[in-house]
Amino acid sequence: MQELLRKMLFLPVEASGTSRHIDRLHFVVIGVTFAGAFLVAAVVLAFVVRFRARGEAEPTPVVVVPRAVELGVGGALLALFVGFWVVGFRQYVGLHTPPRGALEVYVTAKQWMWKFSLPDGRRSAGVLVVPAGRPIRLILTSRDVVHSFFVPAFRIKQDALPGRYTSTWFDPDRVGTYPVYCAEYCGVDHSRMWASVVVLSARDYGRWLEGEMPEAVVRAGATPALEGGVVAGTELTTMAAEGRSAASRYGCFSCHTVDGQRHLGPTWQGLYEKTEELANGQTIVADEEYLTESMMEPAAQLVRGYQPVMPTYRGVLSQPDAAAIVEFIKTLRFDRTAPLVTLPHTQATSEDAK
């Protein structure tokens, strides 16, 4: 039945588990709306027939509706509205709460193209290759204006904002190639800002990681050489390593440590997903969006106990470098038994903070 309704409404194919849940709610809302419209039309027709024009001397009868009927109809409509809202809100929260173990992909929007980066250093432009059966978390940002990442087959749409990170996720379960569009007008070539998501089977995805080019990837326009001249199958520079190098170049280690020691700024060890208390008394989780905002606007969400001495890096720190630094911070999980992280061209982490 759901497939029949999808075809009747000319909706794209359902290529993820999330898309099926969203379509199910969509069809129920449409069905209830049509049923309500037909019911109202039937009542109107019945009233037209029953209370049609009468003679001038014949009075129109007074129709009195019992209070219980009024309350029942009003309560049913309110319950229906609240029910739709609850289901829709749960789906919205679910789209922003990826499961553990999701494959993270950094998506950078730029007039007029989509660029993809994986934590292991693989990069591509215009084509995102993912395995079927594994949840994919997208971490989006923009290098210029507001864009919107829209994949109809997965029923996901998420804005990409300059200087900030937003996220969504999907669980592809159908092998194929699916178009990506920008759903936010972003300039003269907005209509040409498209890309493709290629969903491969586990076997084909493994071949692609080893450097082979499955036919679906070739048809989508990808090439064996990924962006930056790195070829799949060769040694890759991870985003975390790039982030460590970028943090060193921008002087981050003069105020932040990576071994848990307090300095001018909060330590980076164990910072990711930590709940921080702010100077205004509120709390916030140090996720990708907060960490990026702290680089671009350090005084916006100041951590309690620290002075607003950090300068803004807006216009100085590029989005790729900011994403790499965030990925480096993610690797600094708090573990007292782990050895200290040694920074490049330094003796020890604590020395770099002095």
For each residue, the residues with C-beta under 8 A, 3 or more apart:
1: 4 5
2: 5 6 20 23 24 27
3: 6 7
4: 1 7 8
5: 1 2 8 9 23 27
6: 2 3 9 11 13 14 23
7: 3 4 10 11
8: 4 5
9: 5 6 30
10: 7
11: 6 7 23 152
12: 152 153
13: 6 153 174 176
14: 6 19 20 23 153 155 174
15: 19 153 154 172 173 174 176 178 199
16: 19 20 153 154 155 170 171 172 173 174
17: 20 21 171 173
18: 21 22 91 94 95 154 155 156 170 171
19: 14 15 16 22 23 153 154 155 170
20: 2 14 16 17 23 24
21: 17 18 24 25 91
22: 18 19 25 26 91 155
23: 2 5 6 11 14 19 20 26 27 155
24: 2 20 21 27 28
25: 21 22 28 29 84 87 88 91
26: 22 23 29 30
27: 2 5 23 24 30 31
28: 24 25 31 32
29: 25 26 32 33 84
30: 9 26 27 33 34
31: 27 28 34 35
32: 28 29 35 36 80
33: 29 30 36 37
34: 30 31 37 38
35: 31 32 38 39
36: 32 33 39 40
37: 33 34 40 41
38: 34 35 41 42
39: 35 36 42 43
40: 36 37 43 44
41: 37 38 44 45
42: 38 39 45 46
43: 39 40 46 47
44: 40 41 47 48
45: 41 42 48 49
46: 42 43 49 50
47: 43 44 50 51
48: 44 45 51 52
49: 45 46 52
50: 46 47
51: 47 48 60 61
52: 48 49
53:
54: 58 60
55: 58
56:
57:
58: 54 55
59:
60: 51 54
61: 51
62:
63:
64:
65: 69 70
66: 69 70
67: 70 71
68: 71 72
69: 65 66 72 73
70: 65 66 67 73 74
71: 67 68 74 75
72: 68 69 75 76
73: 69 70 76 77
74: 70 71 77 78
75: 71 72 78 79
76: 72 73 79 80
77: 73 74 80 81
78: 74 75 81 82
79: 75 76 82 83
80: 32 76 77 83 84
81: 77 78 84 85
82: 78 79 85 86
83: 79 80 86 87
84: 25 29 80 81 87 88
85: 81 82 88 89
86: 82 83 89 90
87: 25 83 84 90 91
88: 25 84 85 91 92
89: 85 86 92 93
90: 86 87 93 94
91: 18 21 22 25 87 88 94 95
92: 88 89 95 96
93: 89 90 96 97
94: 18 90 91 97
95: 18 91 92 156 168 169
96: 92 93 167 168
97: 93 94
98: 102 135 137 167 169
99: 102 135 169
100:
101: 134 135
102: 98 99 134 135 136 137 169
103: 118 130 131 134 135 136 137
104: 118 119 137 139
105: 116 117 118 128 130 136 137 138 139
106: 116 117 118 139 140 141 239 323 327
107: 114 115 116 128 138 139 140 141 149 160
108: 114 115 116 117 140 141 142 143 160 319 320 323
109: 113 114 115 140 141 142 143 144 147 149 160 182 186 193
110: 113 114 115 142 143 144
111: 144 145 186 187 189 193
112: 182 186 187 189 190 192 193
113: 109 110 125 126 193 195
114: 107 108 109 110 125 126 128 149 180 193 195
115: 107 108 109 110 123 124 125 227
116: 105 106 107 108 123 124 125 127 128
117: 105 106 108 122 123 239 320 323
118: 103 104 105 106 121 122 123 239
119: 104 238 239 240 327
120: 236 238 239
121: 118 230 236 237 238 239 241 242
122: 117 118 226 230 232 236
123: 115 116 117 118 226 227 228 230
124: 115 116 127 128 129 222 226 227
125: 113 114 115 116 227
126: 113 114 195 196 221 222
127: 116 124 195 196 198 217 220 221 222
128: 105 107 114 116 124 180 195 196 197 198
129: 124 198 200 205 208 217 222
130: 103 105 134 136 172 197 198 199 200 205
131: 103 134 172 199 200 201 202 205
132: 172 173 174 175 199 200 201 202 205
133: 171 172 173 202
134: 101 102 103 130 131 171 172
135: 98 99 101 102 103 169 170 171
136: 102 103 105 130 169 170 171 172
137: 98 102 103 104 105 167 168 169
138: 105 107 149 156 158 167 168 169 170
139: 104 105 106 107 165 166 167 288 323
140: 106 107 108 109 149 158 159 160 161 165 166 167 168
141: 106 107 108 109 160 161 162 163 164 165 166 292 319 322 323
142: 108 109 110 145 146 147 160 161 162 319
143: 108 109 110 162 318 319
144: 109 110 111 162 186
145: 111 142 162 186 187
146: 142 159 160 161 162 184 186
147: 109 142 159 160 182 184 186 193
148: 157 158 159 160 182 183 184
149: 107 109 114 138 140 156 157 158 159 160 168 180 182 183
150: 156 157 180 181 182 183
151: 154 155 156 157 170 178 179 180 181 197
152: 11 12 155 178 179 181
153: 12 13 14 15 16 19 176 178 179 197
154: 15 16 18 19 151 170 172 178 197
155: 14 16 18 19 22 23 151 152
156: 18 95 138 149 150 151 168 169 170
157: 148 149 150 151 183
158: 138 140 148 149 166 167 168
159: 140 146 147 148 149 166 184
160: 107 108 109 140 141 142 146 147 148 149 166
161: 140 141 142 146 164 166
162: 141 142 143 144 145 146
163: 141 292 293 296 297 314
164: 141 161 289 292 293 296
165: 139 140 141 287 288 289 292 323 326
166: 139 140 141 158 159 160 161 289
167: 96 98 137 138 139 140 158 288 289
168: 95 96 137 138 140 149 156 158
169: 95 98 99 102 135 136 137 138 156
170: 16 18 19 135 136 138 151 154 156
171: 16 17 18 133 134 135 136
172: 15 16 130 131 132 133 134 136 154 197 199
173: 15 16 17 132 133
174: 13 14 15 16 132 199
175: 132 199 200 201 204 216
176: 13 15 153 198 199 216
177: 196 197 198 199 216 219 220
178: 15 151 152 153 154 196 197 199
179: 151 152 153 194 195 196
180: 114 128 149 150 151 194 195 196 197
181: 150 151 152 193 194
182: 109 112 147 148 149 150 186 190 193 194
183: 148 149 150 157
184: 146 147 148 159
185: 190
186: 109 111 112 144 145 146 147 182 190 193
187: 111 112 145 190
188:
189: 111 112 192 193
190: 112 182 185 186 187 193
191:
192: 112 189
193: 109 111 112 113 114 147 181 182 186 189 190
194: 179 180 181 182
195: 113 114 126 127 128 179 180
196: 126 127 128 177 178 179 180 220 221
197: 128 130 151 153 154 172 177 178 180
198: 127 128 129 130 176 177 216 217 220 222
199: 15 130 131 132 172 174 175 176 177 178
200: 129 130 131 132 175 204 205 208 214 216 217
201: 131 132 175 204 205
202: 131 132 133 205 206
203: 206 207
204: 175 200 201 207 208 214 216
205: 129 130 131 132 200 201 202 208 209
206: 202 203 209 210
207: 203 204 210 212 214
208: 129 200 204 205 211 212 213 214 217 232
209: 205 206 232 233
210: 206 207 232 233
211: 208 224 231 232 233 234
212: 207 208
213: 208 217 218 222 223 224
214: 200 204 207 208 217 218
215: 218 219
216: 175 176 177 198 200 204 219 220
217: 127 129 198 200 208 213 214 220 222
218: 213 214 215 222
219: 177 215 216
220: 127 177 196 198 216 217
221: 126 127 196
222: 124 126 127 129 198 213 217 218
223: 213
224: 211 213 231 232
225: 229 230 231
226: 122 123 124 230 231 232
227: 115 123 124 125 230
228: 123
229: 225
230: 121 122 123 225 226 227 234 236 237
231: 211 224 225 226 234
232: 122 208 209 210 211 224 226
233: 209 210 211
234: 211 230 231
235:
236: 120 121 122 230
237: 121 230 241 242
238: 119 120 121 241 242 327
239: 106 117 118 119 120 121 242 243 323 324 327 328
240: 119 243 244 324 327 328 330 331
241: 121 237 238 244 245 328
242: 121 237 238 239 245 246 321 324 327 328
243: 239 240 246 247 321 323 324 325 326 327 328 329
244: 240 241 247 248 328 343 344
245: 241 242 248 249 344
246: 242 243 249 250 317 321 324 325 328
247: 243 244 250 252 253 256 325 328
248: 244 245 251 252 253 343 344 345
249: 245 246
250: 246 247 313 316 317 321
251: 248 254 255
252: 247 248 255 256 325
253: 247 248 256 257 258 343 346 349 352 353
254: 251 264 352 353
255: 251 252 263 264 265 309 310 353
256: 247 252 253 263 264 265 266 267 268 353
257: 253 260 261 262 263 267 268 269 349 350 352 353
258: 253 267 268 269 332 340 341 343 349
259: 267 269 340 341 349 350
260: 257 267 269 270 334
261: 257 267 349 350 353
262: 257 266 267
263: 255 256 257 267 353
264: 254 255 256 306 307 309
265: 255 256 306 310
266: 256 262 271 276 303 306
267: 256 257 258 259 260 261 262 263 270 271
268: 256 257 258 271 328 329 332
269: 257 258 259 260 332 333 334
270: 260 267 274 332 333 334
271: 266 267 268 274 286 291 329 332
272: 286 287 291 326 329 330 332 333
273: 285 286 287
274: 270 271 285 286
275: 283 284 285 286
276: 266 283 284 285 286 303 304
277: 281 282 283 303 304
278: 281 282 283 284 301 302 303 304
279: 302 303 304
280: 302
281: 277 278
282: 277 278
283: 275 276 277 278
284: 275 276 278 290 301
285: 273 274 275 276 290
286: 271 272 273 274 275 276 290 291
287: 165 272 273 290 291
288: 139 165 167 291 292 326
289: 164 165 166 167 292 293
290: 284 285 286 287 293 294 301
291: 271 272 286 287 288 294 295 325 326 329
292: 141 163 164 165 288 289 295 296 322 323 326
293: 163 164 289 290 296 297 300 301
294: 290 291 297 298 300 301 310
295: 291 292 298 313 317 322 325
296: 163 164 292 293 312 313 314 317 322
297: 163 293 294 300 312 314
298: 294 295 302 308 310 311 312
299: 302 308 310
300: 293 294 297
301: 278 284 290 293 294
302: 278 279 280 298 299 306 308
303: 266 276 277 278 279 306
304: 276 277 278 279
305:
306: 264 265 266 302 303
307: 264
308: 298 299 302
309: 255 264
310: 255 265 294 298 299
311: 298
312: 296 297 298 316
313: 250 295 296 316 317 322
314: 163 296 297 317
315:
316: 250 312 313
317: 246 250 295 296 313 314 321 322 325
318: 143 321 322
319: 108 141 142 143 322 323
320: 108 117 323 324
321: 242 243 246 250 317 318 324 325
322: 141 292 295 296 313 317 318 319 325 326
323: 106 108 117 139 141 165 239 243 292 319 320 326 327
324: 239 240 242 243 246 320 321 327 328
325: 243 246 247 252 291 295 317 321 322 328 329
326: 165 243 272 288 291 292 322 323 329 330
327: 106 119 238 239 240 242 243 323 324 330 331
328: 239 240 241 242 243 244 246 247 268 324 325 331 332
329: 243 268 271 272 291 325 326 332
330: 240 272 326 327
331: 240 327 328
332: 258 268 269 270 271 272 328 329 341
333: 269 270 272 338
334: 260 269 270
335: 338
336:
337:
338: 333 335
339:
340: 258 259 348 349 350
341: 258 259 332 349
342: 346 348 349
343: 244 248 253 258 346 349 352
344: 244 245 248
345: 248
346: 253 342 343 349 351 352
347: 351
348: 340 342 351 352
349: 253 257 258 259 261 340 341 342 343 346 352 353
350: 257 259 261 340 353 354
351: 346 347 348 354
352: 253 254 257 343 346 348 349
353: 253 254 255 256 257 261 263 349 350
354: 350 351
